[in-house]
Amino acid sequence: MALNGVQVHTNADTEFAEFFSTTWPSLFRTTYAVAGDVGSAEDALQSAYAKAYASWRKVRSTDAPEAYVRRMAINELLGVRRRAWWKSERSVADPPPTGAATSHESAIEDRDEMWRVVLALPLRQRAVIVLRYYEDLSEEQIAETLGCSRGTVKSQAAAALTTLRARGMELSSAPGQSGDQQ
């Protein structure tokens, strides 16, 4: 807030600044993993934080402000990618190479190969995989984040895992994935 040309910070501004600085790193990692590139992740997250700042009273009164902003950022990514200009500006990702790698660091190569395959997944499937295996969210939390039903989360996860398995990739089971329902 400006008072006689002097910038005055309110408690809400200070609180939001602290929220921003503590949540940016983890939300950026998640948004980047879903987006597949730094620029899109930063744009989506910047938009989400701007919207959160504009309605900070509402956001901070939720049970989980970080989850609220995560949902805003993921929705921003999903919304941007639906727009016609995005589709005309971006080319479809090339499938990952199938040849054997020559590096001596096979664990790093395997992880790199996995991320290339994950990045080739359709956006919603990628979002489900990232939120489940990277953020360790339950099906219910993923459904809430993506604004869809739990059944949609299950079908998107099943399709993504089928694609990953077809390409020789296997995600290790996350907690709660050994047959029990969350």
One Martini backbone bead per residue (centre of mass of N, CA, C, O) as a GRO file, in nm:
protein
  182
    1MET     BB    1   0.099   0.035   0.020
    2ALA     BB    2   0.039   0.379  -0.046
    3LEU     BB    3   0.179   0.666   0.142
    4ASN     BB    4   0.283   0.944   0.024
    5GLY     BB    5   0.486   0.761  -0.166
    6VAL     BB    6   0.502   0.535   0.054
    7GLN     BB    7   0.584   0.221   0.128
    8VAL     BB    8   0.343   0.002   0.284
    9HIS     BB    9   0.334  -0.273   0.490
   10THR     BB   10   0.137  -0.523   0.550
   11ASN     BB   11   0.063  -0.808   0.702
   12ALA     BB   12  -0.032  -0.947   0.440
   13ASP     BB   13   0.223  -0.894   0.278
   14THR     BB   14   0.417  -1.041   0.467
   15GLU     BB   15   0.271  -1.312   0.464
   16PHE     BB   16   0.291  -1.357   0.158
   17ALA     BB   17   0.599  -1.340   0.132
   18GLU     BB   18   0.649  -1.587   0.311
   19PHE     BB   19   0.485  -1.788   0.152
   20PHE     BB   20   0.636  -1.760  -0.112
   21SER     BB   21   0.930  -1.834  -0.007
   22THR     BB   22   0.842  -2.125   0.106
   23THR     BB   23   0.678  -2.244  -0.164
   24TRP     BB   24   0.824  -2.216  -0.434
   25PRO     BB   25   1.016  -2.461  -0.461
   26SER     BB   26   0.797  -2.690  -0.456
   27LEU     BB   27   0.605  -2.572  -0.673
   28PHE     BB   28   0.810  -2.562  -0.899
   29ARG     BB   29   0.880  -2.859  -0.920
   30THR     BB   30   0.595  -2.952  -0.988
   31THR     BB   31   0.537  -2.767  -1.231
   32TYR     BB   32   0.781  -2.859  -1.396
   33ALA     BB   33   0.706  -3.161  -1.414
   34VAL     BB   34   0.443  -3.101  -1.574
   35ALA     BB   35   0.542  -2.904  -1.802
   36GLY     BB   36   0.871  -2.952  -1.897
   37ASP     BB   37   0.930  -2.635  -1.848
   38VAL     BB   38   1.037  -2.344  -1.716
   39GLY     BB   39   0.859  -2.125  -1.844
   40SER     BB   40   0.580  -2.253  -1.789
   41ALA     BB   41   0.614  -2.281  -1.486
   42GLU     BB   42   0.658  -1.983  -1.419
   43ASP     BB   43   0.399  -1.872  -1.543
   44ALA     BB   44   0.195  -2.039  -1.377
   45LEU     BB   45   0.300  -1.953  -1.097
   46GLN     BB   46   0.274  -1.651  -1.129
   47SER     BB   47  -0.030  -1.652  -1.175
   48ALA     BB   48  -0.108  -1.793  -0.910
   49TYR     BB   49   0.020  -1.582  -0.717
   50ALA     BB   50  -0.140  -1.338  -0.818
   51LYS     BB   51  -0.417  -1.454  -0.744
   52ALA     BB   52  -0.354  -1.504  -0.446
   53TYR     BB   53  -0.296  -1.210  -0.373
   54ALA     BB   54  -0.575  -1.091  -0.460
   55SER     BB   55  -0.698  -1.343  -0.253
   56TRP     BB   56  -0.559  -1.386   0.033
   57ARG     BB   57  -0.783  -1.420   0.240
   58LYS     BB   58  -0.898  -1.677   0.115
   59VAL     BB   59  -0.642  -1.851   0.099
   60ARG     BB   60  -0.548  -1.836   0.406
   61SER     BB   61  -0.836  -1.972   0.507
   62THR     BB   62  -0.747  -2.227   0.427
   63ASP     BB   63  -0.621  -2.534   0.508
   64ALA     BB   64  -0.430  -2.524   0.218
   65PRO     BB   65  -0.261  -2.294   0.052
   66GLU     BB   66  -0.061  -2.461  -0.117
   67ALA     BB   67  -0.273  -2.640  -0.257
   68TYR     BB   68  -0.424  -2.407  -0.387
   69VAL     BB   69  -0.185  -2.306  -0.563
   70ARG     BB   70  -0.127  -2.568  -0.706
   71ARG     BB   71  -0.396  -2.583  -0.849
   72MET     BB   72  -0.369  -2.317  -1.003
   73ALA     BB   73  -0.113  -2.398  -1.164
   74ILE     BB   74  -0.221  -2.652  -1.301
   75ASN     BB   75  -0.465  -2.512  -1.433
   76GLU     BB   76  -0.297  -2.321  -1.600
   77LEU     BB   77  -0.161  -2.535  -1.770
   78LEU     BB   78  -0.418  -2.669  -1.881
   79GLY     BB   79  -0.541  -2.410  -2.008
   80VAL     BB   80  -0.309  -2.327  -2.199
   81ARG     BB   81  -0.301  -2.607  -2.359
   82ARG     BB   82  -0.597  -2.560  -2.489
   83ARG     BB   83  -0.504  -2.348  -2.658
   84ALA     BB   84  -0.452  -2.288  -2.986
   85TRP     BB   85  -0.173  -2.142  -2.979
   86TRP     BB   86  -0.019  -2.366  -2.836
   87LYS     BB   87  -0.050  -2.586  -3.055
   88SER     BB   88   0.091  -2.410  -3.282
   89GLU     BB   89   0.370  -2.356  -3.114
   90ARG     BB   90   0.379  -2.661  -3.050
   91SER     BB   91   0.535  -2.956  -3.053
   92VAL     BB   92   0.558  -3.272  -3.055
   93ALA     BB   93   0.703  -3.493  -2.878
   94ASP     BB   94   0.956  -3.683  -2.898
   95PRO     BB   95   1.043  -3.976  -2.876
   96PRO     BB   96   1.235  -4.163  -2.716
   97PRO     BB   97   1.506  -4.318  -2.737
   98THR     BB   98   1.591  -4.675  -2.793
   99GLY     BB   99   1.871  -4.674  -2.746
  100ALA     BB  100   2.153  -4.739  -2.601
  101ALA     BB  101   2.342  -4.625  -2.362
  102THR     BB  102   2.697  -4.518  -2.289
  103SER     BB  103   2.690  -4.467  -2.005
  104HIS     BB  104   2.802  -4.531  -1.664
  105GLU     BB  105   2.524  -4.394  -1.555
  106SER     BB  106   2.248  -4.576  -1.528
  107ALA     BB  107   2.067  -4.434  -1.319
  108ILE     BB  108   2.058  -4.161  -1.465
  109GLU     BB  109   1.955  -4.268  -1.733
  110ASP     BB  110   1.694  -4.390  -1.630
  111ARG     BB  111   1.576  -4.126  -1.520
  112ASP     BB  112   1.590  -3.972  -1.787
  113GLU     BB  113   1.415  -4.166  -1.947
  114MET     BB  114   1.167  -4.142  -1.772
  115TRP     BB  115   1.121  -3.834  -1.814
  116ARG     BB  116   1.081  -3.850  -2.119
  117VAL     BB  117   0.830  -4.028  -2.104
  118VAL     BB  118   0.661  -3.850  -1.919
  119LEU     BB  119   0.674  -3.594  -2.113
  120ALA     BB  120   0.506  -3.760  -2.344
  121LEU     BB  121   0.267  -3.733  -2.197
  122PRO     BB  122  -0.014  -3.635  -2.135
  123LEU     BB  123  -0.086  -3.387  -1.924
  124ARG     BB  124  -0.283  -3.530  -1.726
  125GLN     BB  125  -0.110  -3.780  -1.684
  126ARG     BB  126   0.137  -3.631  -1.581
  127ALA     BB  127   0.002  -3.499  -1.339
  128VAL     BB  128  -0.073  -3.760  -1.194
  129ILE     BB  129   0.213  -3.876  -1.168
  130VAL     BB  130   0.343  -3.641  -1.017
  131LEU     BB  131   0.139  -3.625  -0.777
  132ARG     BB  132   0.181  -3.922  -0.686
  133TYR     BB  133   0.514  -3.979  -0.707
  134TYR     BB  134   0.627  -3.689  -0.616
  135GLU     BB  135   0.396  -3.575  -0.400
  136ASP     BB  136   0.218  -3.800  -0.258
  137LEU     BB  137  -0.075  -3.812  -0.348
  138SER     BB  138  -0.386  -3.877  -0.341
  139GLU     BB  139  -0.655  -3.929  -0.526
  140GLU     BB  140  -0.823  -3.711  -0.389
  141GLN     BB  141  -0.611  -3.481  -0.411
  142ILE     BB  142  -0.587  -3.490  -0.717
  143ALA     BB  143  -0.881  -3.435  -0.785
  144GLU     BB  144  -0.883  -3.160  -0.648
  145THR     BB  145  -0.651  -3.029  -0.809
  146LEU     BB  146  -0.791  -3.101  -1.106
  147GLY     BB  147  -1.107  -3.106  -1.101
  148CYS     BB  148  -1.193  -3.415  -1.051
  149SER     BB  149  -1.239  -3.734  -1.042
  150ARG     BB  150  -1.130  -4.028  -0.915
  151GLY     BB  151  -1.178  -4.190  -1.176
  152THR     BB  152  -1.002  -4.011  -1.355
  153VAL     BB  153  -0.743  -4.061  -1.208
  154LYS     BB  154  -0.735  -4.366  -1.251
  155SER     BB  155  -0.744  -4.364  -1.566
  156GLN     BB  156  -0.493  -4.186  -1.608
  157ALA     BB  157  -0.297  -4.368  -1.456
  158ALA     BB  158  -0.340  -4.626  -1.619
  159ALA     BB  159  -0.256  -4.509  -1.893
  160ALA     BB  160   0.026  -4.417  -1.810
  161LEU     BB  161   0.133  -4.694  -1.709
  162THR     BB  162   0.096  -4.838  -1.977
  163THR     BB  163   0.293  -4.663  -2.135
  164LEU     BB  164   0.539  -4.708  -1.958
  165ARG     BB  165   0.548  -5.018  -1.984
  166ALA     BB  166   0.568  -5.023  -2.299
  167ARG     BB  167   0.860  -4.861  -2.253
  168GLY     BB  168   1.001  -5.007  -1.991
  169MET     BB  169   0.859  -4.879  -1.745
  170GLU     BB  170   0.883  -4.840  -1.373
  171LEU     BB  171   0.702  -4.763  -1.100
  172SER     BB  172   0.720  -4.732  -0.789
  173SER     BB  173   0.550  -4.778  -0.522
  174ALA     BB  174   0.351  -4.598  -0.346
  175PRO     BB  175   0.208  -4.515  -0.085
  176GLY     BB  176  -0.092  -4.706  -0.098
  177GLN     BB  177  -0.046  -4.902  -0.378
  178SER     BB  178  -0.102  -5.212  -0.255
  179GLY     BB  179  -0.444  -5.208  -0.302
  180ASP     BB  180  -0.526  -4.977  -0.149
  181GLN     BB  181  -0.760  -4.735  -0.068
  182GLN     BB  182  -0.784  -4.362  -0.063
   0.00000   0.00000   0.00000
